[in-house]
Amino acid sequence: QVQLVESGGGLVQAGGSLRLSCAASGSTFRINACGWYRQAPGKERELVARITIGGTTIYADSVKGRFTISRDSAKNTVYLQMNSLKPEDTAVYYCNAPRSSVLYWGQGTQVTVSS
């Protein structure tokens, strides 16, 4: 069974940093393309950042210059480095990745930024 597992969330003060990880369980699931999304209470899930198979990165305007998505193929893990965090970044963060035309999602990790 394919699973994506996010980790690294937590409580941080405004201006602080966190690094989220998205790892795949099962040695046959290679994470080549991956997206990070977030959902705040009462809001729709939104794209935060995405990395393509070729390594192209895409960011939401609200996080450009503060967040960095990266991939470690050896560890089969995708990271989201979040710097200069703001209270409005508070949300549950999810990663997704495709495999054989199926899009898999992780269970989410909570990020809370206090002012």
Summary of the structure (lengths in Angstrom):
residues: 115
radius of gyration: 13.4
end to end distance: 39.9
largest distance: 42.2
contacts: 337
relative contact order: 0.31
helix: 3%
strand: 56%
